[in-house]
Amino acid sequence: MDYKLGSWTFNLNSDFQSSQFADNANTVKESADGSTGRITGFMLWGASVAYDFGPQMADLNLAFGVKNIFDQDYFIRSYDDNNKGIYAGQPRTLYMQGALKF
């Protein structure tokens, strides 16, 4: 969701993943190595603020943001050649980005 106020843009966003399985057979029982079992669902929140400097500065746009605001621990399914297993999700991440139009 974006909110624009003059040259400023404020954004609040979320990502949701329902529960899933670590393997293609949808095995419910979790194995010690994480190659089978149910992976719980999760919801992540992010936010950013951006400023557009306008045409006098080549439409320079700078933004700062944070992903996974609450630093939630979560797991995602592995998509390697074996199609089984899990990866730890990305922790809270701060970022900066810039864009020019030319």
Secondary structure, 3 states (H helix, E strand, C coil): CEEEECCEEEEEEEEEECCEECECCCCCCCCCCCCCCEECCEEEEEEEEEEECCHHHCCCEEEEEEECCCCCCCEEECCCCCCECEEECCCCEEEEEEECCC
